[in-house]
Amino acid sequence: MLAEDNPAITRYEPDGDEQFEKMASKPAQDSLTGFLENRERLAQHLAELTPVEWHRRGAHPEFANYDVHFQVEYMAHHEAHHIYQMFQRRVPLGKIPH
């Protein structure tokens, strides 16, 4: 959306996502390290956006008011949901050994 005016945004379809399969096959530590590095780069890039850039639009089939701000907020909520899911799965295992 930052490089193109009102680009078409496609819905993510997880079934058959080859990138997910590659990511899921990596050791957890590698996945976590990559995630944190990518999120740091993203946060730095977002911190540099102007107000106009935050509101650059994209055409999404489900969301009429889709812009960079909406996309980042949606992504943050989506990831928070997955973190909660991981927490729920971890709790029954008890304390983490030191």
C-alpha positions as CSV (number, residue, x, y, z in Angstrom):
1,M,0.0,0.0,0.0
2,L,3.0,2.3,0.5
3,A,4.4,1.6,-3.0
4,E,1.2,1.4,-5.0
5,D,-2.0,3.4,-5.0
6,N,-5.0,1.5,-3.7
7,P,-3.6,-2.0,-4.5
8,A,-5.9,-5.1,-4.4
9,I,-5.4,-6.9,-1.1
10,T,-6.1,-10.6,-1.2
11,R,-7.5,-12.7,1.6
12,Y,-5.0,-15.0,3.3
13,E,-5.9,-18.7,2.7
14,P,-3.8,-20.8,5.1
15,D,-4.7,-24.1,3.4
16,G,-1.8,-25.1,1.2
17,D,0.4,-22.2,2.3
18,E,4.0,-23.4,1.4
19,Q,5.6,-20.6,3.4
20,F,3.7,-21.8,6.5
21,E,4.9,-25.4,6.0
22,K,8.5,-24.1,5.8
23,M,8.2,-22.0,8.9
24,A,6.4,-24.7,10.9
25,S,9.2,-27.2,10.1
26,K,11.9,-24.9,11.7
27,P,13.1,-25.4,15.3
28,A,11.1,-23.2,17.7
29,Q,14.2,-21.1,18.6
30,D,14.8,-20.2,14.9
31,S,11.2,-19.3,14.4
32,L,11.2,-17.1,17.5
33,T,14.5,-15.4,16.5
34,G,13.2,-14.7,13.0
35,F,9.9,-13.4,14.3
36,L,11.5,-11.0,16.7
37,E,14.0,-9.7,14.1
38,N,11.2,-9.2,11.5
39,R,9.0,-7.4,14.0
40,E,11.8,-5.1,15.1
41,R,12.4,-4.1,11.4
42,L,8.7,-3.6,10.9
43,A,8.4,-1.5,14.1
44,Q,11.3,0.7,12.9
45,H,9.7,1.1,9.5
46,L,6.3,2.0,11.0
47,A,7.9,4.6,13.3
48,E,9.1,6.5,10.2
49,L,5.7,6.7,8.5
50,T,4.0,10.0,8.0
51,P,0.3,10.5,8.9
52,V,-0.5,10.4,5.2
53,E,1.4,7.1,4.8
54,W,-0.5,5.5,7.7
55,H,-3.7,6.2,5.9
56,R,-2.8,4.9,2.4
57,R,-5.5,2.7,1.2
58,G,-5.8,-0.8,-0.2
59,A,-8.9,-2.5,-1.7
60,H,-9.8,-5.5,0.5
61,P,-12.7,-7.8,-0.4
62,E,-14.1,-7.8,3.2
63,F,-13.0,-4.5,4.7
64,A,-14.3,-1.3,3.1
65,N,-12.0,1.0,5.1
66,Y,-8.7,-0.8,4.7
67,D,-5.5,1.3,5.1
68,V,-2.0,0.8,6.5
69,H,-3.2,1.7,10.0
70,F,-6.1,-0.9,9.8
71,Q,-3.7,-3.5,8.5
72,V,-1.2,-3.1,11.3
73,E,-3.9,-3.0,14.0
74,Y,-5.5,-6.1,12.6
75,M,-2.2,-7.9,12.4
76,A,-1.4,-7.0,16.1
77,H,-4.8,-8.3,17.2
78,H,-4.4,-11.4,15.2
79,E,-0.9,-12.1,16.6
80,A,-2.1,-11.4,20.1
81,H,-4.8,-14.1,19.6
82,H,-2.1,-16.6,18.6
83,I,0.0,-15.7,21.6
84,Y,-3.0,-16.3,23.9
85,Q,-3.5,-19.7,22.2
86,M,0.1,-20.6,22.9
87,F,-0.3,-19.6,26.5
88,Q,-3.4,-21.7,26.9
89,R,-1.5,-24.7,25.5
90,R,1.5,-24.1,27.7
91,V,-0.3,-23.7,31.1
92,P,-1.3,-27.4,31.5
93,L,2.4,-28.3,31.2
94,G,3.2,-26.6,34.5
95,K,6.2,-24.6,35.5
96,I,9.1,-24.2,33.0
97,P,12.1,-26.0,34.3
98,H,15.2,-23.8,35.0
